[in-house]
């Protein structure tokens, strides 16, 4: 025993045959021991194995056992395998186990557990397969085997293998074992089969916190956010208290979908449940608050943490960087650099993004040096961040050097290089890089396409030899309609400036609409001011604006004074006058609108409709209907647009009988088929006047699917008149049409509240929170000084 524990070299007398060498040396030692003291040596084998003090000693003894043939002894196999596992050597343990005859289930489970712990999932599944189907190694499985085997299936995304193991579980009688069921639930979730996962969960007789967490995490990772929240609340209704793992599954959903109030609720609940004992919860909350731009709360959490690990540092740096707080991101990185924490790839990518947007490149070069020192500067994501940083600061040679020395170039690396060429005015290089990217089999994304289109425009080298025209530009700008399109929209705005298209008033109007869709009212107002400056400059240059110019400017006018930016001398233009009438009526100056109408020499159907609509808009139904009669007396036949104006006037004035008469006349006397707008006017009329049953009958008899605005109009009427029955029916229909619109939930819940149906009120509000629907904050156009 002391010999095998010794670190001294083995000294044995060997025969002079060169091929025998070391083998004969071991045999000369082992043979006398095994023949002279067989019983003592049999007892010595497990003792030696269990008392080996180093891995090297164990390997020496293993060799001796192999050459003497004693390795086939079951007790030796067990002890050798366990000894290798004691030294965290699962592959060596596996090699011993596979050479054994009639190995035990207990030893197999030890090996499987160690293989799983070290991530050798393929080897684990190979061992399990042999133990199930090999005639020599057929062992079987139990409740200690299945969880690790199922975990291996999920780790290698082996859905088919996982199903086969599930069948074996059922045949073996372990289908009702809670730990095995939880492993199956997790496996199906990891492989994207949540319907299977839910079925396993529903079959569980005694669900515990671990199984609930696995289900919630599965819903979360598969994008089923509503189901994840519902599981979270149902778990608590079943009497289970959430722990840190639970909150780690639902808090990221609050950050991406829920209102800030939901995040505060989760934060408070986590404190109440004592979940902050797990430090992993803090960076998750920091990221959540940063996602809502509440960096004060994020920094407070960060500062209150006495000891910060790498994940916490990364969360705070990333939060500042994503919100454009470049200096603060650099400051936190400097604090981290002087602490015990060691930056990783995530750290460098986040902080380099901040360096790209600072005025000086010195900070970026320092971080590049830190990355070289840490040995992570050649990682693809870090290289991409470095290429972007150097290119943005004009050091294109450095960007190219880093790009070309990277062996595998993905889209992540191509895009910053192409963007760098574009930023530095190297149009031909943009096109060349784009061409080379395709030759290497890398497919472009929307960022690549915007860059290359910009490069084509600047280089005057479009394919179809055609430059952008105004129609193309306006069409593309109109496609940017949501907040998610903001980055692409701003990039295209830059393209219009470089191409000179931004001087066209139609393009500016499209840009104003785009920024308003993004919710960026400040940018919209700045562009509006530019419109007026351009228009005034036009007049100062003694260039008289034509009707096209005015038609472009008038929709952008926000005040009566500017509109009155513009009307002189154009009264005779019918289209201009129609636009002016609409503008004056919208601004509340009905007399001025009527004067424009009366002064108009040639009125068209639009002129009559606009003026009728103007009266109706401000509740003067009598004047609207009188003007409608004058229109018919003047020989004008009303069209569908005119009837929209008339019915709208009846609605605003509450003229129920007249509205019924005109709606009937539209079809019977004029042969006009009602459109959605006509039905909407009638629903609005009946809703305003409390005839809710008639309004609901119209919706039920519509020849087409009702619009959301029509349903919302009736729902608002139900709220005003306290009709919970019809309001509930309309509210459910509207939520079905627009599940992410907050106003539908709010109006329906207010209807329930007014009727005293507090249970239903709470259900709607909870459903709103579960779906992550945000209520838009109120705004005021009155500036308080």
Secondary structure, 3 states (H helix, E strand, C coil): CHHHHCCCCCCCCCCCCCCCHHHHHHHHHHHHHHHHCHHHHHHHHHHHHHCCCCHHHHHHHHHHHHHHCHHHCHHHHHHHHHHHHHCCCHHHHHHHHHHCCCCCHHHHHHHHHHHHHCCCHHHHHHHHHHHHHCCCCCCCCCHHHHHHHHHHHHHCCCHHHHHHHHHHHHHHCCCCCHHHHHHHHHHHHHCCCHHHHHHHHHCCCCCCHHHHHHHHHHHHHCCCHHHHHHHHHHHHHCCCCCCHHHHHHHHHHHHHCCCHHHHHHHHHHHHHCCHHHCCHHHHHHHHHHHHCCCHHHHHHHHHHCCCCCHHHHHHHHHHHHHCCCHHHHHHHHHHHHCCCCCCCHHHHHHHHHHHHCCCCCHHHHHHHHHHHHHCCCCCHHHHHHHHHHHHHCCCHHHHHHHHHCCCCCCHHHHHHHHHHHHHCCCHHHHHHHHHHHHHCCCCCCHHHHHHHHHHHHHHCCCCCCCCCCHHHHHHHHHHCCCHHHHHHHHHHHHHHHHHCHHHCHHHHHHHHHHHHHHCCHHHHHHHHHHHHHHHHHHHHCCCCCCHHHHHHHHCCCCCHHHHCCCCCCCCCCHHHHHHHHHHHHHCCCHHHHHHHHHHCCCCCHHHHHHHHHHHHHCCCHHHHHHHHHHHHHCCCCCCHHHHHHHHHHHHHHCCHHHHHHHHHHHHHCCCCCCCHHHHHHHHHHHHHCCCHHHHHHHHHCCCCCCCHHHHHHHHHHHHHHCCHHHHHHHHHHHHHHCCCCHHHHHHHHHHHHHCCCHHHHHHHHHHHHHCCCCCCCCCCCCCCC
